[in-house]
Amino acid sequence: MTLPQPFTVSEARRALDTTRRAAVPLLELLDARGITVQGADSRRHLR
């Protein structure tokens, strides 16, 4: 899986081949664990 940095929820959803309903909680978990960081513009990037 390759994602541009920074990436949107939509880009992550397509890369994971899943629904937004599954991708959002996963990305929130990654944010909480410090693996990703969400910017002010809702784009995320890996730490």
C-alpha distance matrix in Angstrom:
0.0 3.8 6.7 10.2 12.6 14.3 12.6 14.3 14.2 13.9 10.8 9.1 10.9 9.8 6.0 7.3 9.9 12.7 15.8 16.7 19.1 16.4 14.0 16.9 18.3 15.1 14.7 18.4 18.2 15.8 18.3 21.2 19.9 19.4 15.8 15.3 18.3 19.2 21.3 24.4 22.8 20.3 17.4 15.5 14.3 13.4 16.7
3.8 0.0 3.8 6.8 9.5 11.5 10.3 12.7 13.6 13.3 9.7 9.0 11.7 10.4 7.0 9.5 12.1 14.7 17.3 17.6 20.4 18.2 15.2 17.6 19.4 16.4 15.1 18.8 19.1 16.3 18.1 21.4 20.3 19.2 15.6 14.5 17.0 17.8 19.3 22.4 20.7 18.7 15.4 13.7 12.3 11.9 15.3
6.7 3.8 0.0 3.8 6.4 8.0 6.5 9.2 10.6 10.7 7.1 6.9 10.2 9.6 7.1 9.8 12.5 14.5 16.3 15.9 18.8 17.1 13.7 15.4 17.7 15.1 13.1 16.6 17.5 14.7 15.8 19.4 18.9 17.4 14.1 12.3 14.2 14.5 15.8 18.8 16.9 15.1 11.7 10.3 9.2 9.8 13.5
10.2 6.8 3.8 0.0 3.8 5.7 5.6 8.9 11.6 11.7 8.3 9.3 12.7 12.0 10.3 13.3 15.7 17.5 18.9 17.9 21.0 19.8 16.1 17.3 19.8 17.5 14.9 18.1 19.4 16.5 16.8 20.6 20.3 18.3 15.4 13.0 14.0 14.1 14.4 17.2 15.2 14.1 10.4 9.8 8.6 10.1 13.4
12.6 9.5 6.4 3.8 0.0 3.0 5.3 9.0 12.0 13.1 10.3 10.7 14.4 14.7 12.9 15.4 18.2 19.4 20.5 18.9 21.8 20.6 16.8 17.2 19.4 17.3 14.2 16.8 18.2 15.1 14.8 18.5 18.3 15.7 13.3 10.6 11.0 11.5 11.5 14.5 13.1 12.4 8.7 7.5 5.5 7.5 10.4
14.3 11.5 8.0 5.7 3.0 0.0 3.8 7.1 10.3 11.9 9.8 10.4 13.9 14.7 13.6 15.7 18.4 19.1 19.6 17.6 20.4 19.6 15.8 15.6 18.0 16.4 13.0 15.2 17.1 14.2 13.4 17.1 17.5 15.0 13.0 9.8 9.4 9.0 8.8 11.6 10.2 9.5 5.8 5.2 4.5 7.8 10.6
12.6 10.3 6.5 5.6 5.3 3.8 0.0 3.8 6.8 8.1 6.1 6.9 10.2 11.1 10.5 12.6 15.0 15.6 16.0 14.0 17.1 16.4 12.6 12.7 15.5 14.1 10.9 13.6 15.8 13.4 13.0 16.9 17.5 15.7 13.5 10.2 10.4 9.4 10.0 12.5 10.4 8.7 5.3 5.3 6.3 9.2 12.6
14.3 12.7 9.2 8.9 9.0 7.1 3.8 0.0 3.8 5.3 5.2 6.3 8.6 10.0 10.7 12.4 14.1 14.0 13.6 11.1 14.2 14.2 10.6 10.3 13.7 13.0 10.1 12.4 15.2 13.7 13.1 16.7 18.1 16.8 15.1 11.7 11.5 9.4 10.2 11.9 9.3 6.9 4.8 6.3 8.9 11.9 15.1
14.2 13.6 10.6 11.6 12.0 10.3 6.8 3.8 0.0 3.8 5.5 5.1 6.0 8.6 9.8 10.4 11.9 11.0 10.1 7.5 10.5 10.5 7.1 6.9 10.4 10.1 7.8 10.3 13.1 12.3 12.3 15.6 17.1 16.6 14.9 12.0 12.3 10.3 12.1 13.6 11.5 8.2 7.5 8.1 10.9 13.2 16.4
13.9 13.3 10.7 11.7 13.1 11.9 8.1 5.3 3.8 0.0 3.8 5.4 5.0 6.3 8.6 9.9 10.3 10.0 9.2 7.3 11.0 11.5 8.6 9.4 13.1 12.8 11.2 13.8 16.4 15.7 16.0 19.2 20.6 20.2 18.1 15.3 15.8 13.8 15.1 16.3 13.6 10.9 9.9 11.1 13.5 15.8 19.3
10.8 9.7 7.1 8.3 10.3 9.8 6.1 5.2 5.5 3.8 0.0 3.8 5.4 5.3 6.2 8.6 9.8 10.7 11.2 10.2 13.8 13.3 10.0 11.5 14.8 13.5 11.6 14.9 16.9 15.4 16.1 19.6 20.3 19.5 16.9 14.3 15.2 13.9 15.1 17.0 14.4 12.0 9.9 10.3 11.8 13.8 17.5
9.1 9.0 6.9 9.3 10.7 10.4 6.9 6.3 5.1 5.4 3.8 0.0 3.8 5.5 5.0 6.0 8.3 8.8 9.8 9.0 12.0 10.6 7.2 9.2 11.9 10.0 8.6 12.1 13.7 12.1 13.4 16.7 17.2 16.8 14.1 11.9 13.6 12.9 15.0 17.4 15.4 12.4 10.3 9.6 10.8 12.0 15.6
10.9 11.7 10.2 12.7 14.4 13.9 10.2 8.6 6.0 5.0 5.4 3.8 0.0 3.8 5.5 5.2 5.9 5.5 6.2 6.1 9.2 8.3 5.6 8.4 11.2 10.0 9.7 13.0 14.6 14.0 15.5 18.3 19.1 19.3 16.9 14.9 16.5 15.4 17.6 19.5 17.4 14.2 12.9 12.7 14.4 15.5 19.1
9.8 10.4 9.6 12.0 14.7 14.7 11.1 10.0 8.6 6.3 5.3 5.5 3.8 0.0 3.8 5.4 4.9 6.6 8.2 9.1 12.4 11.5 9.3 12.2 15.0 13.5 13.2 16.6 18.0 17.0 18.6 21.7 22.1 22.1 19.2 17.3 19.0 18.1 19.8 21.8 19.2 16.5 14.8 14.7 16.0 17.1 20.8
6.0 7.0 7.1 10.3 12.9 13.6 10.5 10.7 9.8 8.6 6.2 5.0 5.5 3.8 0.0 3.8 5.5 8.1 10.6 11.5 14.4 12.5 10.1 13.1 15.4 13.0 12.6 16.4 17.2 15.5 17.6 20.7 20.5 20.3 17.1 15.6 17.9 17.6 19.6 22.1 20.0 17.2 14.9 14.0 14.4 14.8 18.5
7.3 9.5 9.8 13.3 15.4 15.7 12.6 12.4 10.4 9.9 8.6 6.0 5.2 5.4 3.8 0.0 3.8 5.5 8.6 10.1 12.2 9.7 7.9 11.5 13.1 10.6 11.2 14.9 15.1 14.1 16.6 19.2 19.0 19.5 16.4 15.5 18.1 18.0 20.6 23.1 21.3 18.2 16.3 15.0 15.6 15.5 19.0
9.9 12.1 12.5 15.7 18.2 18.4 15.0 14.1 11.9 10.3 9.8 8.3 5.9 4.9 5.5 3.8 0.0 3.8 7.1 9.7 11.8 10.1 9.3 12.9 14.8 13.0 14.0 17.4 17.9 17.4 19.8 22.3 22.4 23.0 20.1 19.0 21.3 20.8 23.2 25.3 23.1 20.0 18.5 17.8 18.8 19.1 22.6
12.7 14.7 14.5 17.5 19.4 19.1 15.6 14.0 11.0 10.0 10.7 8.8 5.5 6.6 8.1 5.5 3.8 0.0 3.8 6.8 8.2 6.6 6.7 10.3 11.9 10.9 12.4 15.2 16.0 16.2 18.5 20.6 21.1 22.1 19.7 18.6 20.7 19.9 22.5 24.4 22.4 19.0 18.2 17.6 19.1 19.6 22.9
15.8 17.3 16.3 18.9 20.5 19.6 16.0 13.6 10.1 9.2 11.2 9.8 6.2 8.2 10.6 8.6 7.1 3.8 0.0 3.8 5.2 5.4 6.2 8.7 10.8 11.0 12.3 14.5 15.9 16.7 18.4 20.4 21.6 22.7 20.7 19.2 20.7 19.3 21.8 23.1 21.2 17.7 17.6 17.5 19.7 20.7 24.0
16.7 17.6 15.9 17.9 18.9 17.6 14.0 11.1 7.5 7.3 10.2 9.0 6.1 9.1 11.5 10.1 9.7 6.8 3.8 0.0 3.8 5.4 4.9 5.9 8.8 9.8 10.2 12.0 14.1 15.0 16.0 18.1 19.8 20.7 19.2 17.2 18.1 16.3 18.6 19.7 17.8 14.3 14.7 15.0 17.7 19.1 22.2
19.1 20.4 18.8 21.0 21.8 20.4 17.1 14.2 10.5 11.0 13.8 12.0 9.2 12.4 14.4 12.2 11.8 8.2 5.2 3.8 0.0 3.8 5.8 6.0 7.3 9.3 10.8 11.7 13.4 15.2 16.3 17.6 19.5 21.0 19.9 18.3 19.4 17.7 20.4 21.4 20.0 16.4 17.2 17.1 19.8 20.9 23.6
16.4 18.2 17.1 19.8 20.6 19.6 16.4 14.2 10.5 11.5 13.3 10.6 8.3 11.5 12.5 9.7 10.1 6.6 5.4 5.4 3.8 0.0 3.8 5.8 6.1 6.6 9.0 10.5 11.3 12.8 14.7 16.0 17.2 18.9 17.5 16.5 18.2 17.3 20.3 22.0 20.8 17.0 17.2 16.3 18.5 18.9 21.6
14.0 15.2 13.7 16.1 16.8 15.8 12.6 10.6 7.1 8.6 10.0 7.2 5.6 9.3 10.1 7.9 9.3 6.7 6.2 4.9 5.8 3.8 0.0 3.8 5.7 5.2 6.1 8.6 9.9 10.6 12.2 14.3 15.4 16.5 14.8 13.3 15.0 14.0 17.0 18.9 17.6 13.9 13.6 12.7 14.8 15.5 18.4
16.9 17.6 15.4 17.3 17.2 15.6 12.7 10.3 6.9 9.4 11.5 9.2 8.4 12.2 13.1 11.5 12.9 10.3 8.7 5.9 6.0 5.8 3.8 0.0 3.8 5.4 5.2 6.1 8.6 9.9 10.5 12.3 14.3 15.3 14.4 12.5 13.4 11.8 14.8 16.3 15.4 11.6 12.2 11.6 14.3 15.4 17.9
18.3 19.4 17.7 19.8 19.4 18.0 15.5 13.7 10.4 13.1 14.8 11.9 11.2 15.0 15.4 13.1 14.8 11.9 10.8 8.8 7.3 6.1 5.7 3.8 0.0 3.8 5.5 5.0 6.1 8.6 9.7 10.4 12.3 14.2 13.7 12.8 14.0 13.2 16.6 18.2 18.0 14.2 14.9 13.6 15.9 16.2 18.2
15.1 16.4 15.1 17.5 17.3 16.4 14.1 13.0 10.1 12.8 13.5 10.0 10.0 13.5 13.0 10.6 13.0 10.9 11.0 9.8 9.3 6.6 5.2 5.4 3.8 0.0 3.8 5.4 5.1 6.3 8.7 9.9 10.7 12.5 11.1 10.7 12.8 12.8 16.4 18.8 18.5 14.8 14.5 12.4 13.9 13.7 15.8
14.7 15.1 13.1 14.9 14.2 13.0 10.9 10.1 7.8 11.2 11.6 8.6 9.7 13.2 12.6 11.2 14.0 12.4 12.3 10.2 10.8 9.0 6.1 5.2 5.5 3.8 0.0 3.8 5.3 5.0 6.1 8.6 9.9 10.5 9.2 7.7 9.3 9.1 12.7 15.2 15.0 11.3 10.8 8.7 10.5 10.8 13.0
18.4 18.8 16.6 18.1 16.8 15.2 13.6 12.4 10.3 13.8 14.9 12.1 13.0 16.6 16.4 14.9 17.4 15.2 14.5 12.0 11.7 10.5 8.6 6.1 5.0 5.4 3.8 0.0 3.8 5.4 5.0 6.2 8.7 9.9 10.0 8.7 9.4 8.9 12.5 14.5 15.1 11.5 12.1 10.2 12.3 12.7 14.1
18.2 19.1 17.5 19.4 18.2 17.1 15.8 15.2 13.1 16.4 16.9 13.7 14.6 18.0 17.2 15.1 17.9 16.0 15.9 14.1 13.4 11.3 9.9 8.6 6.1 5.1 5.3 3.8 0.0 3.8 5.4 5.0 6.2 8.6 8.7 9.0 10.7 11.5 15.2 17.6 18.4 15.0 15.0 12.4 13.6 12.9 13.8
15.8 16.3 14.7 16.5 15.1 14.2 13.4 13.7 12.3 15.7 15.4 12.1 14.0 17.0 15.5 14.1 17.4 16.2 16.7 15.0 15.2 12.8 10.6 9.9 8.6 6.3 5.0 5.4 3.8 0.0 3.8 5.5 5.2 6.2 5.2 5.6 8.2 9.8 13.6 16.6 17.3 14.1 13.3 10.1 10.5 9.3 10.3
18.3 18.1 15.8 16.8 14.8 13.4 13.0 13.1 12.3 16.0 16.1 13.4 15.5 18.6 17.6 16.6 19.8 18.5 18.4 16.0 16.3 14.7 12.2 10.5 9.7 8.7 6.1 5.0 5.4 3.8 0.0 3.8 5.5 5.1 5.9 4.8 5.5 6.9 10.6 13.3 14.6 11.7 11.5 8.6 9.5 9.2 9.6
21.2 21.4 19.4 20.6 18.5 17.1 16.9 16.7 15.6 19.2 19.6 16.7 18.3 21.7 20.7 19.2 22.3 20.6 20.4 18.1 17.6 16.0 14.3 12.3 10.4 9.9 8.6 6.2 5.0 5.5 3.8 0.0 3.8 5.5 7.7 8.1 8.6 10.0 13.5 15.8 17.6 14.8 15.1 12.3 13.2 12.4 12.0
19.9 20.3 18.9 20.3 18.3 17.5 17.5 18.1 17.1 20.6 20.3 17.2 19.1 22.1 20.5 19.0 22.4 21.1 21.6 19.8 19.5 17.2 15.4 14.3 12.3 10.7 9.9 8.7 6.2 5.2 5.5 3.8 0.0 3.8 5.6 7.8 9.5 12.0 15.4 18.3 19.9 17.2 16.7 13.4 13.2 11.4 10.5
19.4 19.2 17.4 18.3 15.7 15.0 15.7 16.8 16.6 20.2 19.5 16.8 19.3 22.1 20.3 19.5 23.0 22.1 22.7 20.7 21.0 18.9 16.5 15.3 14.2 12.5 10.5 9.9 8.6 6.2 5.1 5.5 3.8 0.0 3.8 5.5 6.7 9.9 12.9 16.0 17.8 15.6 14.7 11.3 10.5 8.6 7.1
15.8 15.6 14.1 15.4 13.3 13.0 13.5 15.1 14.9 18.1 16.9 14.1 16.9 19.2 17.1 16.4 20.1 19.7 20.7 19.2 19.9 17.5 14.8 14.4 13.7 11.1 9.2 10.0 8.7 5.2 5.9 7.7 5.6 3.8 0.0 3.8 6.9 10.2 13.3 16.8 17.9 15.4 13.8 10.0 8.6 6.0 5.7
15.3 14.5 12.3 13.0 10.6 9.8 10.2 11.7 12.0 15.3 14.3 11.9 14.9 17.3 15.6 15.5 19.0 18.6 19.2 17.2 18.3 16.5 13.3 12.5 12.8 10.7 7.7 8.7 9.0 5.6 4.8 8.1 7.8 5.5 3.8 0.0 3.8 6.7 9.7 13.3 14.1 11.7 10.0 6.3 5.4 4.4 5.5
18.3 17.0 14.2 14.0 11.0 9.4 10.4 11.5 12.3 15.8 15.2 13.6 16.5 19.0 17.9 18.1 21.3 20.7 20.7 18.1 19.4 18.2 15.0 13.4 14.0 12.8 9.3 9.4 10.7 8.2 5.5 8.6 9.5 6.7 6.9 3.8 0.0 3.8 6.4 9.9 11.3 9.5 8.4 5.3 5.6 6.4 6.7
19.2 17.8 14.5 14.1 11.5 9.0 9.4 9.4 10.3 13.8 13.9 12.9 15.4 18.1 17.6 18.0 20.8 19.9 19.3 16.3 17.7 17.3 14.0 11.8 13.2 12.8 9.1 8.9 11.5 9.8 6.9 10.0 12.0 9.9 10.2 6.7 3.8 0.0 3.8 6.8 8.0 5.9 5.7 4.3 6.8 9.2 10.2
21.3 19.3 15.8 14.4 11.5 8.8 10.0 10.2 12.1 15.1 15.1 15.0 17.6 19.8 19.6 20.6 23.2 22.5 21.8 18.6 20.4 20.3 17.0 14.8 16.6 16.4 12.7 12.5 15.2 13.6 10.6 13.5 15.4 12.9 13.3 9.7 6.4 3.8 0.0 3.8 5.4 5.4 5.4 5.9 8.0 11.0 11.8
24.4 22.4 18.8 17.2 14.5 11.6 12.5 11.9 13.6 16.3 17.0 17.4 19.5 21.8 22.1 23.1 25.3 24.4 23.1 19.7 21.4 22.0 18.9 16.3 18.2 18.8 15.2 14.5 17.6 16.6 13.3 15.8 18.3 16.0 16.8 13.3 9.9 6.8 3.8 0.0 3.8 5.5 7.4 9.2 11.6 14.8 15.5
22.8 20.7 16.9 15.2 13.1 10.2 10.4 9.3 11.5 13.6 14.4 15.4 17.4 19.2 20.0 21.3 23.1 22.4 21.2 17.8 20.0 20.8 17.6 15.4 18.0 18.5 15.0 15.1 18.4 17.3 14.6 17.6 19.9 17.8 17.9 14.1 11.3 8.0 5.4 3.8 0.0 3.9 5.5 8.6 11.5 15.1 16.6
20.3 18.7 15.1 14.1 12.4 9.5 8.7 6.9 8.2 10.9 12.0 12.4 14.2 16.5 17.2 18.2 20.0 19.0 17.7 14.3 16.4 17.0 13.9 11.6 14.2 14.8 11.3 11.5 15.0 14.1 11.7 14.8 17.2 15.6 15.4 11.7 9.5 5.9 5.4 5.5 3.9 0.0 3.8 6.5 10.0 13.4 15.3
17.4 15.4 11.7 10.4 8.7 5.8 5.3 4.8 7.5 9.9 9.9 10.3 12.9 14.8 14.9 16.3 18.5 18.2 17.6 14.7 17.2 17.2 13.6 12.2 14.9 14.5 10.8 12.1 15.0 13.3 11.5 15.1 16.7 14.7 13.8 10.0 8.4 5.7 5.4 7.4 5.5 3.8 0.0 3.8 6.9 10.5 12.9
15.5 13.7 10.3 9.8 7.5 5.2 5.3 6.3 8.1 11.1 10.3 9.6 12.7 14.7 14.0 15.0 17.8 17.6 17.5 15.0 17.1 16.3 12.7 11.6 13.6 12.4 8.7 10.2 12.4 10.1 8.6 12.3 13.4 11.3 10.0 6.3 5.3 4.3 5.9 9.2 8.6 6.5 3.8 0.0 3.8 7.0 9.4
14.3 12.3 9.2 8.6 5.5 4.5 6.3 8.9 10.9 13.5 11.8 10.8 14.4 16.0 14.4 15.6 18.8 19.1 19.7 17.7 19.8 18.5 14.8 14.3 15.9 13.9 10.5 12.3 13.6 10.5 9.5 13.2 13.2 10.5 8.6 5.4 5.6 6.8 8.0 11.6 11.5 10.0 6.9 3.8 0.0 3.8 6.5
13.4 11.9 9.8 10.1 7.5 7.8 9.2 11.9 13.2 15.8 13.8 12.0 15.5 17.1 14.8 15.5 19.1 19.6 20.7 19.1 20.9 18.9 15.5 15.4 16.2 13.7 10.8 12.7 12.9 9.3 9.2 12.4 11.4 8.6 6.0 4.4 6.4 9.2 11.0 14.8 15.1 13.4 10.5 7.0 3.8 0.0 3.8
16.7 15.3 13.5 13.4 10.4 10.6 12.6 15.1 16.4 19.3 17.5 15.6 19.1 20.8 18.5 19.0 22.6 22.9 24.0 22.2 23.6 21.6 18.4 17.9 18.2 15.8 13.0 14.1 13.8 10.3 9.6 12.0 10.5 7.1 5.7 5.5 6.7 10.2 11.8 15.5 16.6 15.3 12.9 9.4 6.5 3.8 0.0
